[in-house]
Amino acid sequence: MDTARSRKMGGTGLGLSIVKHITQVHGGQVTVESKLGQGSTFIIHLPRLLT
């Protein structure tokens, strides 16, 4: 994938919205950690399943 091209063209943010919705349906949450000039890390927290 050409990441430079992807950044120039921009995105709709739809992927993150889908991830957030699916995570919430399963009782979890999405958090983000950002560092200026370094980028962002998105973290998905899901509850542990007990068997």
C-alpha positions, 0 to 999 in steps of 0.5 A: 500500500502506498501510505504517502498517497493515502495520506495525501488523498485523505480518508473518510474515517469510516474504518475507525468508525466501524472498529469503534462500533464493533468494539462497543457492541462487544462491551469494549472501548477504543482509546487513542494515544497521540504524540505530535510529529510521531503519530497516533496509536489506537488501542482496542480494549475488550472484556476477557471472556470467562469459560 
